[in-house]
Amino acid sequence: MLKISDLKVSYGGIEAVKGVSLEVPKNHIVTLIGANGAGKSTILRSIMGLVKADSGDILLDGQSIMGVSTNQIVSSGISLVPEGRRIFPNLTVLENIKIGAYLRKDDLASDIEWVYNLFPILKSRHWQMAGTLSGGEQQMLAVARALMSKPKVLMMDEPSLGLAPLVIRDIFEIIKTIHQEGMTILLIEQNANLALKCADYGYVLETGNIILEGTGIGLLHNEKIQEAYLGKKK
């Protein structure tokens, strides 16, 4: 469904992504793990057209989306839940949700009800200013907003960042639920243990290069991954 081929991205002459290739098959969860500064967020921003790539290609359903506008990319079926949530604090929960459908011209009622069923707390607080929600509730709102564009591929950038352990567990349960409903997901997550447990396939990024790939379970039991990302010693 989503395929990246030999993607290279530079910032100020410094190569941040060095020829990365990866695939996100339909109805799969694929995770990209790695340390801070490895280039993970840059890859997602490149897919969304927010960062211009130096070379390579990005294909959705076999069609290149390189060089097209972010609005066109959203319309083609890709949505991003950004790092840090980036909700609109001075708008209500419902207004934030509707912003996710800013390119749509059809009726939103059934999809609003769908995200309310996924996140009942948002329905009960639809009138509330988004900035007054807890961190976990804001993350739920960011996911709900992204889903309102009716994406084929949902990309999530560090959804557990800054959240309490119990809230993180809830967020990953939501990820699994969305996936079970047929959503294809590309997940960036520093909690490698949780990411690999829920992912069908994973890639390990180090200083702009893919150094390892395999099934989520396979990487979870890889000694190098356990030592580098899961805090386990030989």
C-alpha positions as CSV (number, residue, x, y, z in Angstrom):
1,M,0.0,0.0,0.0
2,L,2.6,2.5,1.1
3,K,6.1,2.1,-0.2
4,I,9.2,4.2,0.3
5,S,12.2,3.7,-2.1
6,D,15.7,5.0,-1.5
7,L,14.5,8.1,0.3
8,K,17.2,10.7,1.1
9,V,16.5,13.9,3.0
10,S,19.0,16.6,4.1
11,Y,18.9,19.5,6.5
12,G,21.4,22.3,5.9
13,G,23.7,20.0,3.9
14,I,23.6,17.2,6.6
15,E,21.9,14.0,5.4
16,A,19.2,13.0,7.9
17,V,17.8,10.1,5.9
18,K,20.2,8.1,3.9
19,G,18.5,6.0,1.3
20,V,15.7,4.4,3.4
21,S,13.4,1.9,1.8
22,L,10.4,0.3,3.6
23,E,6.9,-1.0,2.9
24,V,3.6,-0.7,4.8
25,P,1.3,-3.4,3.5
26,K,-2.5,-3.0,3.6
27,N,-4.1,-3.8,7.0
28,H,-0.7,-4.1,8.7
29,I,0.9,-2.3,11.6
30,V,4.5,-1.4,10.8
31,T,6.7,0.2,13.3
32,L,9.8,2.3,12.9
33,I,12.0,2.3,16.0
34,G,15.3,4.0,16.8
35,A,17.0,6.6,19.1
36,N,16.2,10.3,19.1
37,G,17.7,11.9,16.0
38,A,17.7,8.7,14.0
39,G,15.5,10.3,11.3
40,K,12.2,8.7,12.1
41,S,10.0,11.8,12.3
42,T,11.8,13.2,9.2
43,I,10.5,10.2,7.2
44,L,6.9,10.8,8.3
45,R,7.2,14.5,7.5
46,S,8.6,13.6,4.1
47,I,5.7,11.3,3.4
48,M,3.3,14.1,4.3
49,G,5.1,16.6,2.0
50,L,6.1,18.8,5.0
51,V,9.8,18.2,4.2
52,K,11.2,18.1,0.7
53,A,13.2,14.9,-0.1
54,D,16.4,15.1,-2.0
55,S,15.7,11.9,-3.9
56,G,13.9,8.6,-3.8
57,D,10.2,8.0,-4.2
58,I,7.1,7.5,-2.1
59,L,4.2,5.5,-3.5
60,L,0.6,5.0,-2.3
61,D,-1.2,2.2,-4.0
62,G,1.4,2.3,-6.7
63,Q,1.1,6.0,-7.4
64,S,3.9,8.4,-6.6
65,I,3.0,11.2,-4.1
66,M,6.4,12.8,-4.2
67,G,6.3,16.5,-4.8
68,V,2.5,16.9,-4.4
69,S,0.9,19.2,-1.8
70,T,0.1,18.1,1.8
71,N,-3.6,18.6,1.0
72,Q,-3.3,16.2,-2.0
73,I,-1.5,13.7,0.2
74,V,-4.3,13.8,2.8
75,S,-6.9,13.6,0.1
76,S,-5.1,10.5,-1.4
77,G,-5.4,8.7,1.9
78,I,-2.6,9.4,4.4
79,S,-3.1,11.1,7.8
80,L,-0.6,12.0,10.5
81,V,-1.0,12.1,14.3
82,P,2.0,14.4,15.0
83,E,4.4,14.2,17.8
84,G,3.3,16.3,20.7
85,R,-0.4,16.0,19.6
86,R,-0.7,19.6,18.4
87,I,-4.4,20.0,19.1
88,F,-5.9,23.4,19.0
89,P,-6.2,24.3,22.7
90,N,-8.6,27.2,22.3
91,L,-11.1,25.3,20.3
92,T,-13.6,22.7,21.6
93,V,-13.1,19.0,21.3
94,L,-15.8,18.8,18.6
95,E,-14.2,21.7,16.7
96,N,-10.9,19.9,16.8
97,I,-12.5,16.7,15.5
98,K,-14.1,18.6,12.6
99,I,-10.8,20.2,11.6
100,G,-9.6,16.7,10.7
101,A,-12.2,16.7,8.0
102,Y,-11.4,20.1,6.5
103,L,-11.0,18.7,3.0
104,R,-14.2,16.7,3.0
105,K,-17.4,17.9,1.4
106,D,-19.7,15.1,2.6
107,D,-21.7,14.6,5.8
108,L,-19.6,14.1,8.9
109,A,-22.2,12.9,11.3
110,S,-21.6,9.1,11.0
111,D,-17.8,9.5,11.3
112,I,-18.0,11.8,14.3
113,E,-20.2,9.2,15.9
114,W,-17.6,6.5,15.0
115,V,-14.7,8.4,16.7
116,Y,-17.0,9.1,19.7
117,N,-17.5,5.3,19.9
118,L,-13.8,4.8,19.9
119,F,-13.2,7.6,22.4
120,P,-16.3,7.9,24.6
121,I,-14.6,10.5,26.9
122,L,-14.4,12.8,23.9
123,K,-18.2,12.6,23.4
124,S,-18.9,13.5,27.0
125,R,-16.5,16.5,26.7
126,H,-17.4,17.6,23.1
127,W,-18.1,21.1,24.4
128,Q,-14.9,21.4,26.4
129,M,-11.9,23.5,25.4
130,A,-9.2,21.0,24.1
131,G,-6.5,22.7,26.1
132,T,-8.1,21.7,29.4
133,L,-8.0,18.0,28.6
134,S,-5.4,15.7,30.2
135,G,-2.4,14.6,28.1
136,G,-4.0,11.2,27.4
137,E,-7.3,12.8,26.4
138,Q,-5.5,15.2,24.1
139,Q,-3.7,12.2,22.5
140,M,-7.1,10.6,21.9
141,L,-8.3,13.8,20.4
142,A,-5.3,14.0,18.0
143,V,-6.0,10.4,16.8
144,A,-9.8,11.1,16.4
145,R,-8.9,14.3,14.4
146,A,-6.6,12.3,12.1
147,L,-9.2,9.6,11.5
148,M,-11.8,12.2,10.3
149,S,-10.0,12.5,7.0
150,K,-10.9,8.8,6.4
151,P,-7.3,7.7,5.7
152,K,-6.1,4.5,4.2
153,V,-2.9,4.8,6.1
154,L,-2.7,6.4,9.6
155,M,0.8,7.5,10.7
156,M,1.5,8.0,14.4
157,D,4.5,9.8,15.7
158,E,5.4,9.0,19.3
159,P,1.8,8.5,20.6
160,S,3.0,7.5,24.1
161,L,5.3,10.5,24.6
162,G,4.8,12.1,28.0
163,L,2.0,9.9,29.1
164,A,1.6,7.9,32.3
165,P,1.9,4.0,32.0
166,L,-1.8,3.3,32.4
167,V,-2.7,5.9,29.7
168,I,0.0,4.5,27.4
169,R,-1.7,1.0,27.7
170,D,-5.0,2.6,26.8
171,I,-3.5,4.3,23.8
172,F,-2.0,1.0,22.5
173,E,-5.4,-0.8,23.0
174,I,-6.9,1.9,20.9
175,I,-4.2,1.4,18.2
176,K,-5.1,-2.3,18.2
177,T,-8.8,-1.6,17.9
178,I,-8.4,0.8,15.0
179,H,-6.2,-1.8,13.3
180,Q,-8.8,-4.5,13.8
181,E,-11.3,-2.3,12.0
182,G,-9.1,-2.4,9.0
183,M,-6.8,0.5,9.4
184,T,-3.2,0.4,8.0
185,I,-0.8,2.0,10.5
186,L,2.8,3.3,10.4
187,L,3.9,3.8,14.0
188,I,6.9,5.6,15.3
189,E,7.4,4.9,19.0
190,Q,10.2,5.1,21.5
191,N,8.7,2.5,23.7
192,A,10.2,-0.3,21.5
193,N,8.7,-3.1,23.7
194,L,5.1,-2.0,23.2
195,A,5.6,-1.0,19.5
196,L,7.1,-4.4,18.6
197,K,4.5,-6.4,20.5
198,C,1.7,-4.8,18.5
199,A,3.4,-4.5,15.1
200,D,3.3,-7.1,12.3
201,Y,6.6,-5.9,11.0
202,G,9.3,-3.5,12.2
203,Y,12.3,-1.5,10.9
204,V,15.2,-0.3,13.1
205,L,16.6,3.1,12.1
206,E,20.0,4.3,13.1
207,T,21.5,7.7,12.0
208,G,19.4,7.7,8.9
209,N,19.8,4.1,7.8
210,I,17.7,1.0,8.2
211,I,20.0,-1.4,10.0
212,L,17.6,-4.2,10.8
213,E,14.1,-5.3,9.9
214,G,11.8,-8.3,10.6
215,T,8.6,-9.3,12.2
216,G,7.6,-7.5,15.4
217,I,8.0,-10.6,17.5
218,G,11.3,-11.5,15.7
219,L,12.8,-8.1,16.5
220,L,11.4,-8.2,20.1
221,H,13.5,-11.4,20.7
222,N,16.6,-10.1,18.8
223,E,19.5,-9.8,21.2
224,K,20.9,-6.6,19.7
225,I,17.5,-5.0,19.9
226,Q,17.0,-6.2,23.5
227,E,20.3,-4.7,24.5
228,A,20.0,-1.4,22.6
229,Y,16.3,-0.6,23.0
230,L,14.8,-2.8,25.7
231,G,17.4,-2.3,28.4
232,K,18.3,-6.0,28.6
233,K,21.9,-7.1,29.1
234,K,23.4,-10.3,27.7
